[in-house]
Amino acid sequence: MNKNAKKVAIAIDGPAGAGKSTISKEIARVLEFLYLDTGAMYRAVALKAHKENIDTLDRDGVSRMIQDIDLKIAYLDNAPKIILDGEDVTSFIKSPEVSIGASNVAVLPTVRLKMVEIQRCIASENNIVMDGRDIGTYVLPNAAFKFFLTASVKERAKRRFKELDLTNRPNLTLDDVEKDIRYRDENDSKREFAPLVKAEDAIEIDATNMTIKQVVEKIMGYVTDHVY
């Protein structure tokens, strides 16, 4: 691939637990693109709110907090690390509490504008695979490729449950995770600012009965000729 060519952006949107992060990381690895998990950025905001005892439903409190947030994306071996206030919090932002908090803060225009500013800056400087809720519709509306990845609620809950570290949450059940998924679906879809919605020109992929490899191969089938 010509490294001096115009930067290529691949947007992969979809609901919580659809496998966006896993798929996007693999696509980025194969193409030697940077990968940016935008959801991790919103989880970092929620984590900061928790640390400062700010309710993630407190619009004014979160909006004040976001003004001076120190959030950076560092890359190690092409993998993103979320640096919050100088600390690598990548391993601390996957808990159900932080995920729900992320959905809460993501509805706030002040938060989204701050995060989108960072995301667009990174995309302007790199060939990138970016996943989230509104990448193809709002963050990168001119992305070269747009995909909308989804799966049934039950399947998404199963996948998310398998990912979780239950060391400190021994009583967490699959039903709890499914309830969290349904809450986030409704919250993300109904927010006023840049809601979760499939872009008109996005290719929809239902991954309910597909393996990671099958989804990756399907996406690569669309992008390979353009990228190489």
C-alpha positions, 0 to 999 in steps of 0.5 A: 500500500502506498503510505503517502496516499490519502488516508483511508478510514474504515468505520465499524458501528453497531450496538454493545457486544456485537464484536466491533472491537475484536473485529476492528482490531483484526482488520487493523492488524491485517491492513496495518492500520491504526485501530481506535476503540471510541467506546473505550474513550467514553468508558474512560470518561465514565471512570473519571466520573466514578473516581471523582464521585460524580454521578454519570447522570449528572449532566452539569457535573460531567460537563464541568469535568470534561472541560479539563480531562487529560485523556490521551491515546497511546499506541504500543505495538499498534494497539491503543492504550487509554491514558487518563490523567497520566495513568494507563486505565485500559484494563480498568474500563471494561466493568459493567458499571463503567460500561453503563456509565459510558452510555450515560455520559455519551448522550451529553453533547459536551462529552461527544464533542470533546471525544470527536475532536480527538478522534477526528484528529487521529483519523486525519493523520493515520490510516485507521479502523474506528469503531463505535456508535456513530462513526459512519454517521457523525464522526467520519461521515466521509469514511471510505468504508462503513459497516454496521455490525450487529447480533441478537441481544442474547448472543451479544450478552453471551460474548460480553459475559465471556470477556468479563473478569469476574474475580471481583464480581462472582455474583454477576450473571448472564441475565445481569449482562443482558439487562445491561446490554438492553439498557445500553441499546435503548440509551444509545439509540434514543439519545438526541445527539448523534444516536446509534443508527446505521448510516444509509451507505453502511453495509450491515452484517448480522454476526449472530451466527458468524465466527470472528474469522468469517466476519473479518473475511467478509469485511476484507472482501469489500476493502482489499481491492481499494486498500492495496 
